[in-house]
Amino acid sequence: MTSSEIKTLDASHVMQTYGRFDVAIERGEGAKLYSPEGREYVDFTSGIGVNSIGYGNTAWAEAIYAQALKLGHISNLFYTEPYARLAGELTRRSGMANVFFANAGGEANEGLIKLARKYSRDKYGDGRSTILTLRQSFHGRTVTTLAATGQEQFHRHFFPFTEGFKHIPANDIKALEAALGASAAKAASFDGTAALAPEEADGGVCAVMVELIQGEGGVLPLDRKYVTALRRICDERDVLFLADEVQTGIGRTGKLFAYQNYGVMPDAATFAKGIAGGLPMGGVLASEKCASVLGAGDHATTFGGNPIAAAAALEVLSQLSDGALDEVARKGEYIKGAIAGWGLPAVGEIRGMGLMLGVSVAGASLPKELASRCIENGLLILTAGSDALRMLPPLTISYEEIDRGLEILKGVLETA
Ligand SMILES: *Cc1c(COP(=O)(O)O)cnc(C)c1O
C-alpha cells in the first residue's frame, strides 16, 4: 500500500484518538526508518522510548521467532523459563527483590498503586490510602492513572476519577512535608536517630509516586537534593517512595534505572516502554520491604510475562550490558554538547540524562511546528510539555546517525 492509501483507510476506520504526524512507516534498520515510498528518516523517537535496541535487530527477531515456535503463550497458572529468567535478570540488575509482569506502563502503574495501598492497609488499617504525585507528571491513560497524572489537561471528560491522589509541585520539599500532614514540623527537625511512630505518620498518605525525569511533562529531571530528601522523609514516615520508570527505565538515562543515577533505591518501581524492544511488556519491581504485599489472588493479568515478550526482553537486557549503558550516557553528553555548541537563539535549556533529552524552544516557534519541520526534513522527533522538543533515539543509535539527525535539527532551529 502507498502512504496515502494507508492514511485514507485509517481515516475511515480508526478512532481518531492520535494527532498523528503525516508519515507512514514501513520498515527500519538501526536508527533509520523508511516510508512505503522509501523516504529515509533518522529516528530520534524510538516509538516513544520503546525500540531501545533499534530496528531490524536480528538477534531480537530470532529470539522472538524461536520462542514463538516453542511456546507463544501459556497462562500465568503455569511456570515458564523466559519469565523466570527475566525476573532473575531484572532483580539482579535493579537491586530489587521481585517483579510482577504486566503489559504496558499504565497497567504497571495500576499494580504499583494497588501495592502501595495494600502495604499501608496491611500495616496501619484503613484511612491511609492517598498517593502524592507531582505536577507535570504523567502516569498513564487508565481512569486511575489519569487521576494520578498531575496535569489538568488530562482531567477533562472522564469523571468521576479514582479518589486518593493529591498533586504537589516538584522539587519543593516544603510542599511535600505540608502534604504529608500534621507531622511535617516534626519531620523537618528530625535528626535521624529514631523513626516517627506510625500514628504520627499520617496525613492519610501511603506513598509518593514520581518520575525521576518527567517525560511527557517536558523532560524535567528532579533535583538530586529533592530526591535525597524524598527518600529520607518517606523513610521517617513509612510512606512508600514509588518510581514510575516507564519512560526512564531500561537504560534510557545511561543506567538500567534512573534511580541508579540518583543513588537512591525506591520501595517499588515500574517499567514498560523499552523493556522488550518493541513488544508490549511492563511490570512492577518491589524491594524486600514490599516483596510480599501482593499475594495469590491479589493481582493478575492474562498476558503479563508472555513467553515471547519475555524472550524479547531477555535479548534486550543482554544487549544493554553495563558497557553499552555507559555508551548511552556518552552519546547523551555528545548530543547536549553539540546542541549547546551551536549557540542558537532558539535553543533554551537542554535537559535530561543519557538518551532522554529535551531542548526548550520557548520563545521560538511552537515545539509541534518545529517537530513537523524536522520530519519534513527527514528527522523524526517528539515534543514534551509546552516548550520542548524531546529526543528518545534507540539506545543503539550510531554516532553517524546522531550526526545526521543533529544536522537536520540544526537546520530547522536556525530558521526557528
Ligand atoms: C508512557 C508512560 C506511561 C504509560 O504507559 P503506557 O504503556 O502507554 O500505558 C506511564 N508513565 C510514564 C512515565 C510514561 O512515560
PDBQT file of the ligand as one rigid body, heavy atoms in Angstrom, charges set to zero:
ROOT
HETATM    1  C1  LIG A 501       4.240   6.227  28.622  1.00  0.00    +0.000 C 
HETATM    2  C2  LIG A 501       4.163   6.389  30.083  1.00  0.00    +0.000 A 
HETATM    3  C3  LIG A 501       3.140   5.764  30.830  1.00  0.00    +0.000 A 
HETATM    4  C4  LIG A 501       2.026   4.992  30.178  1.00  0.00    +0.000 C 
HETATM    5  O1  LIG A 501       2.484   3.842  29.551  1.00  0.00    +0.000 OA
HETATM    6  P1  LIG A 501       1.529   3.022  28.535  1.00  0.00    +0.000 P 
HETATM    7  O2  LIG A 501       2.369   1.879  28.102  1.00  0.00    +0.000 OA
HETATM    8  O3  LIG A 501       1.169   3.970  27.417  1.00  0.00    +0.000 OA
HETATM    9  O4  LIG A 501       0.326   2.614  29.306  1.00  0.00    +0.000 OA
HETATM   10  C5  LIG A 501       3.182   5.882  32.204  1.00  0.00    +0.000 A 
HETATM   11  N1  LIG A 501       4.160   6.588  32.815  1.00  0.00    +0.000 NA
HETATM   12  C6  LIG A 501       5.143   7.197  32.130  1.00  0.00    +0.000 A 
HETATM   13  C7  LIG A 501       6.204   7.935  32.872  1.00  0.00    +0.000 C 
HETATM   14  C8  LIG A 501       5.169   7.139  30.743  1.00  0.00    +0.000 A 
HETATM   15  O5  LIG A 501       6.139   7.761  30.063  1.00  0.00    +0.000 OA
ENDROOT
TORSDOF 0
